[in-house]
Amino acid sequence: MTDPGDTPSSREDMPFVAPCRNLSPWAPFGWLKRGVGDLLQAPQQSLFYGLMVAILIGIVSLLAWFRGSQWIMFAMLGGFVFLAPLTCIGLYAISAQLERGQEPSLVRSFRAAFRRHIGNEAVFALVLLVIFLVWARAAIMVAVFFPTDGDTSSQELTGFLAFGSMVGAVFASVTFSASAFSLPMIMHRDVDSVTAIVTSINAVLRNKLAMTVWLALIVAGLAIGVATAFVGLIVIVPVIGYAAWHGYLETVDAGRFPRHSVGITATPRSGLPA
């Protein structure tokens, strides 16, 4: 598959921010449809990946419940939104292989992805980890003021939940804007972390309605996954990861940046040598 961005460009020719396209508010539903299509093309790799993520989230939640409290558990589940992009690295690589018509391989995807992008991914992971730790501390501080008096009124409880939601919304908005398209762009194109993050923020701000719908779909999907005792996450996580990749391709015009060859040595799906 040819791509305008396959032609190498000098650093001087690359823009600081990749331009973005204007999206329909309903565009995220198309991303989910294509995400389901990728899941059906690579069911074994996708479900295994989803199972690993579901187990990880389940372990963290149970530890928070038994070692802390239900409020800390809810805080950890909310904080997962901050680290979610990192859990989808392998899914982005699988989507890239499917885009090229290659046989998807989870092991090869991880090996190729980390070998080529470890520096930028480490910077991105560090940023998300700092945000997550700050959020965890803020969530604990908010939980300290949770009304435990038996005479707690519904007004006091509503006020506490509203304040906690406002604090979480601030962290979630910043993290979502910075990570919506940045990690797929790092996986797909030869860009640094700063360019990818600024591009993601720019794309989100220019498509506020569509990205609000996308965020609502992500939250709804994760809520369904948690409500099904994390079993639903086995399918939901891969679909969201693949959908995020297709959302990046549809939103960001990164053609002026050189393209990475994630899994380029893979065998074509026809079974013929590459």
C-alpha positions in Angstrom: 0.0 0.0 0.0 1.5 3.3 -1.0 1.2 6.4 1.1 2.3 10.0 0.5 4.2 10.0 3.7 6.3 7.0 2.6 8.7 9.5 0.9 11.3 10.5 3.4 11.4 14.2 4.3 14.1 16.3 5.8 13.6 17.6 9.3 13.5 21.1 8.0 10.5 20.3 5.8 8.5 18.8 8.7 5.9 21.1 10.4 5.8 21.4 14.1 2.2 20.3 14.2 0.5 18.0 11.7 -2.7 19.5 10.3 -6.1 17.9 11.2 -9.3 17.3 9.3 -12.8 18.5 10.5 -14.8 15.6 11.7 -18.5 14.9 11.8 -19.9 14.5 15.3 -20.8 10.9 14.4 -17.3 10.0 13.1 -16.4 8.0 16.2 -19.2 5.5 15.5 -17.4 4.8 12.2 -14.2 4.2 14.1 -15.9 1.7 16.3 -17.2 -0.1 13.2 -13.8 -0.4 11.7 -12.4 -1.4 15.1 -14.8 -4.3 15.2 -13.6 -5.2 11.6 -10.0 -5.4 12.8 -11.1 -7.6 15.8 -12.7 -10.0 13.4 -9.6 -10.1 11.2 -7.3 -10.8 14.1 -9.6 -12.5 16.7 -7.0 -14.6 18.6 -4.4 -11.8 19.0 -7.1 -9.3 19.9 -8.9 -11.5 22.5 -5.6 -12.6 24.1 -4.6 -8.9 24.4 -7.9 -8.0 25.8 -7.7 -10.8 28.4 -4.3 -9.6 29.6 -5.6 -6.0 30.0 -8.8 -7.2 31.8 -6.7 -9.3 34.2 -4.4 -6.4 34.9 -7.3 -4.0 35.6 -9.1 -6.7 37.8 -6.0 -7.2 39.9 -5.4 -3.5 40.5 -9.1 -3.0 41.4 -9.2 -5.9 43.8 -6.0 -4.8 45.5 -7.4 -1.2 45.9 -10.6 -2.7 47.3 -9.1 -5.0 49.9 -6.1 -2.8 50.8 -7.8 0.5 50.7 -11.5 1.2 50.1 -14.1 1.3 47.5 -13.4 4.9 46.8 -9.8 4.2 46.1 -10.9 1.4 43.8 -13.1 3.8 41.9 -10.2 6.3 41.8 -7.9 3.6 40.3 -10.5 2.7 37.7 -10.8 6.4 36.8 -7.1 6.7 36.7 -6.9 3.9 34.2 -8.2 6.4 31.6 -4.8 8.1 31.9 -2.8 5.0 31.3 -5.1 3.4 28.7 -3.2 4.7 25.6 -0.1 2.8 26.7 -2.1 -0.5 27.0 -3.0 -0.2 23.3 0.5 -0.1 21.8 0.3 -3.7 20.6 -3.2 -3.1 19.2 -2.0 -0.1 17.1 0.8 -2.3 15.7 -1.7 -5.0 14.7 -3.9 -2.4 13.0 -0.8 -1.2 11.1 -0.1 -4.7 9.9 -3.7 -5.2 8.8 -3.5 -1.9 7.0 -0.6 -3.3 4.9 -2.4 -6.6 4.3 0.0 -8.6 6.5 -0.6 -11.5 8.8 -0.9 -9.9 12.3 1.5 -11.0 15.0 1.3 -9.7 18.5 4.8 -10.7 19.5 6.3 -9.2 16.3 4.2 -6.1 16.8 5.6 -5.5 20.3 9.1 -6.2 19.2 9.0 -3.8 16.2 7.1 -1.1 18.1 9.4 -1.0 21.1 12.6 -1.3 19.1 11.7 1.7 16.9 9.9 4.0 19.3 11.2 3.2 22.8 12.5 6.7 23.4 9.4 8.6 22.5 7.2 6.0 24.2 9.3 6.3 27.4 8.8 10.1 27.4 5.1 9.7 26.8 4.8 7.0 29.5 6.6 9.2 32.0 4.2 12.1 31.3 1.1 9.8 31.7 2.6 8.2 34.9 3.1 11.6 36.5 -0.4 12.7 35.7 -1.7 9.4 37.0 0.2 9.7 40.3 -1.0 13.3 40.8 -4.6 12.1 40.1 -4.2 9.3 42.6 -3.1 11.7 45.3 -5.9 14.1 44.4 -8.4 11.3 44.5 -7.2 10.2 48.0 -7.4 13.8 49.3 -10.9 14.1 48.0 -11.9 10.8 49.6 -10.7 12.1 52.9 -13.5 14.6 52.9 -16.2 12.0 52.1 -19.1 12.4 54.6 -19.2 9.4 56.8 -21.6 10.7 59.4 -24.7 8.7 59.7 -26.8 11.8 59.4 -25.2 12.7 56.0 -27.7 14.5 53.9 -28.2 13.8 50.2 -27.2 17.4 49.6 -23.8 16.8 51.2 -23.3 13.6 49.3 -24.3 15.3 46.0 -21.8 18.1 46.7 -19.0 15.7 47.4 -19.6 13.6 44.3 -19.9 16.8 42.2 -16.6 18.1 43.5 -14.9 14.8 43.0 -16.2 14.6 39.4 -15.0 18.1 38.7 -11.5 17.2 39.9 -11.5 14.1 37.8 -12.8 15.9 34.8 -9.9 18.3 34.8 -7.3 15.5 34.8 -9.3 13.5 32.3 -9.7 16.4 29.9 -6.0 17.2 29.9 -4.9 13.6 29.5 -7.5 12.8 26.9 -6.5 15.8 24.7 -2.8 14.9 24.9 -3.1 11.2 24.3 -6.1 10.8 21.9 -3.9 10.7 18.8 -0.3 11.1 20.0 0.7 7.5 20.6 -0.8 6.2 17.3 1.1 9.0 15.5 4.3 8.0 17.3 3.7 4.4 16.2 2.9 5.4 12.6 5.2 8.3 11.8 8.8 9.5 12.6 7.8 12.2 15.0 9.0 13.2 18.5 6.7 13.1 21.5 6.2 16.9 21.7 5.0 17.1 18.1 2.7 14.2 18.6 1.2 15.6 21.8 0.7 19.1 20.4 -0.9 17.6 17.3 -3.3 15.6 19.4 -4.3 18.6 21.5 -4.8 20.7 18.4 -7.0 18.0 16.7 -9.1 17.5 19.9 -9.7 21.3 20.3 -10.7 21.6 16.6 -13.1 18.7 16.8 -14.6 19.2 20.3 -18.0 17.7 19.5 -16.7 14.6 17.8 -14.1 14.1 20.5 -16.8 14.5 23.2 -18.8 11.7 21.6 -15.6 9.6 21.3 -14.8 10.1 25.0 -18.4 9.2 26.0 -18.1 6.0 24.0 -14.9 5.1 25.7 -16.2 5.7 29.2 -19.4 3.8 28.4 -17.4 0.9 27.0 -15.2 0.8 30.1 -18.2 1.1 32.4 -19.8 -1.9 30.6 -16.6 -3.9 30.9 -16.3 -3.2 34.6 -20.0 -3.9 35.2 -19.6 -7.4 33.6 -16.9 -8.2 36.2 -14.2 -7.2 33.7 -15.1 -10.0 31.3 -16.5 -7.5 28.8 -13.1 -5.7 28.7 -11.7 -8.7 26.8 -13.6 -7.6 23.7 -14.1 -3.9 24.5 -10.4 -3.0 25.0 -9.3 -4.3 21.5 -12.2 -2.6 19.8 -11.4 0.7 21.5 -7.7 0.4 20.6 -8.4 -0.4 17.0 -11.0 2.4 16.8 -8.5 4.9 18.2 -6.0 3.9 15.4 -8.6 4.5 12.7 -9.6 7.7 14.4 -6.0 8.9 14.2 -5.8 8.0 10.5 -9.1 9.8 9.7 -8.3 12.9 11.8 -4.6 13.7 11.5 -3.0 14.5 8.1 0.6 13.3 8.9 1.6 12.8 5.3 4.6 15.1 5.6 6.3 12.9 8.2 8.2 9.8 7.2 6.2 6.6 7.9 7.5 3.8 10.2 7.5 0.3 8.9 6.0 -1.5 11.9 6.1 -5.2 11.2 7.2 -4.5 7.6 9.0 -7.9 7.5 5.8 -9.8 8.2 4.4 -12.4 5.9 1.5 -11.2 3.7 -1.8 -12.7 4.5 -1.8 -14.7 1.3 1.0 -16.8 2.8 3.5 -15.8 0.1 7.0 -14.5 1.2 7.2 -10.8 1.8 
